[in-house]
Amino acid sequence: MPAPGPLGPTAPASQQPTPSIRPAVSASTEPVTPPAPALAPTPAPVPAADPGLRRILGGPTGLGTSSLSLARALKPPASDPYMAVAPDPAPAPEPDQVPPASSVSASSVSSSEGPVVPGLYHHPVPEPDPARVEEVSRRIKRWAEDEVQLYPEEWEGQFDGFSVGRYMVACHPDAPGIDHLMLATRLMVAENALDDCYCEDHGGSPIGLGGRILLAHTTLDHLHTTPEYAPEWEESLGSDAPRRAYRSAMDYFVRAATPSQSDRYRHDMARLHMGYLAEAAWAQTEYVPEVWEYLAMRQFNNFRPCPTITDTVGGYELPADLHALPKMQRAIALAGNAATIVNDLYSYTKELDSPGLHLNLPVVIARREQLSERDAYLKAVEVHNQLMHAFEAAAAEVAAECPLPSVLRFLKGVATWVDGNHDWHRTNTYRYSLPDFW
């Protein structure tokens, strides 16, 4: 069977279309805010991006726009010495087993099982391509079982219930093919394996977490040491399921990504791991943080590493200097924060059923602001909505000031990931159910 081709950027970003940050699916995909019960007054939400700015997000058009000097300056050379190299994994299925992305019709907005949190500002997404979902699901299970021995047999049902194939296909509809989708899917599974086994319900504990996480992080950011000690470190990389998964997933990723994309991911994972440690410290001391402190922790213990690989999964690169722009960093942070509060809202009842006090935004608001569980939950919905509006306004500002194709496509990719993340939480009734507050 043929080996997969290179997974590096498939075309210069300047040759890509210049989409708006929100995919045009149909009129029914306009922002939706289901009605919610009345709540005590809260600060006015940050206004959403002006419709004129939304139009700007489509990028420059018309005669002469292709000759913008800045765009020319950022165009990659014909022969890029840093072009990524494809991994050499297990043989891929025959070509007819790897389905292409299907054209999703405007009427196929996702309507799978699962209610939306009432009052939640969100954007419906197209139903993920079922052929891609099936193939990604098949491959990720083979990887988990055969390549990294991720879980014992008794956890198989939970792995299947995670529905990670649907999740990643919904979040990355612009991926050129299955191999690109698998880059995100392996990393997502590895991240969740570490969270479950080190922090959460499959043997996790805050005690000693810092040491475990630091050693696991060396699978992403390698130890450079003397010949005497390197073999022991290399042996440690296969010592448990999270490290085996991290090591393998990162190996695939770095062979497909550019050096700057790989370093971006390492940095974002360090942020994530720092957030884990803050939450663990509070658990050990039984400290309930102030609301602002909790939100600060959640900016690090956060989905950020997932949407920020949208360009690698899409087969292009947002140049490092554009990614580092302060306004771009603000937009990325707000997107990650909104996506993470979605998790707090949909996993609320699941976490209440777990042993001990599990911090999430509604719980912290209830404790710190002396609100009922219901009112605290509804206020958390409003916090999410303000974060979403702030993200869209920030993204519109970046797009208006720097309307380069790579910037516009990256912003659209982040926004699409945020929408796909919400849809996965809504539809994953195996894991999540809403509280009875309505």
C-alpha positions, 0 to 999 in steps of 0.5 A: 500500500502506498505511503502517505505523502508529505503533510507540510504546508500544501501551498503558500498562504497567499495562494489560499482563498481569503475567507471570512472568519465564520464559514458561510454555511447558510442563513441558519448558521447566524449566531444563535442565543437561545432564550434564557431565564431572567437573571440579576443584572450583570455588566453589559457584554462587549459588543459583537463585531460590527457587520462592516467588520465582518465583511472586512474579514473576507480579505481584500478584493478587486484590482491591485490587491494582489500586489500589496507589498507586505503580502509579497514580502511574506510570500514563501520562497519556491523552495522552502528549506524548512518544508516539513517532512512526512512521518513514516507511520504504519501503512495508510489504507488504500486510496479508496479507503481515505475519503475526501472532504465532502461538500457540505450543503447549506441545509446540513447544519448539525442537528445531532442529539443534545440541547444547547445551553439556554442563553448561550451565544454560539454558531451552529456548524455543518454536520461533520463529514460522516466518511471522514468521521468514520475513517478518523475514528478507525485510525485513532483507535488503531493508533491508541491500541496498537501503537501506544497501548493507551488504555486497558480493555475495560476503558474501551467504552469510554474511549469510544464515547469520547467520539474524538473523530467527530470532534476533530472533523467538526473542528477542522473542516478545511483539513486537506485529508485524513492524515492532516486530521490525524495530527490533531486527533492524536494530540487531542487523545494524548492530552486527554490521556494525561489529564485523565491519568495524571489529574482526573478520574483514572488515577490522577492526584494533585500530589506529586503532579508537578514532577509527573507533568514535567517529565511528560513534557520532555516528550514534547520538548526533549531533554538535551543531556550527556550520553551517560543519562540520555538512555534513562530519559529515553527509556522513560518516554515509554513508561506510561500511557500518557508519555507513550501517547505524547511521544508518538503524537508529537513525533507525527506532528513535528514531521508534518509541521514547520519548526516554528509551528512545532515550537508554538505547540510546545509553548502552548502545552507548557501553558496548559501544564502550568494551569494544571499545576495551579488547579492542583495546588488549590485542590491540595490546599482546599482553596476556592479561588476568587472568580478572577483568579479562576478565570486566570487559571482557566486561561492556562488550563485551557483548550488553546493548544488545539485551535492554534494548530489550525494552520498545520492541520490546514496545510499552511502556516501563519508566520511566527511574527504574525502569530506573535502580534499582541492583538493576535495573541489577544484574539487567540486567548479570548477564543481559548477562554470562551471554548474552555468555559463551554466545557465548564458549562456542559460538564457541570453535572458530570463534575458535580457527580465526581468525588470531592469539590471540582472547580468550575466557573459556576461553582466558583461564582456560587461560592464567591458571590453567594449565589444559588447554583442556578443563578451562578450557572446563568451568570457563567453563561453570560461570562461565556457570551461576553468572552465570545463577543470579545473574541469576535471583536478582537478577531475583526480588529486583527483582520481589518488591520492585517488582512493578509490571506494567512491571517484571515484563514488562521482567524477563520480556523480558530473561530471554526474550532471554537464552533466545532468544540461547542457542537461536540460538547452539545452532541456528546450526550455520552459524557455530558448532560445539562442541569435542570435549571430551566 
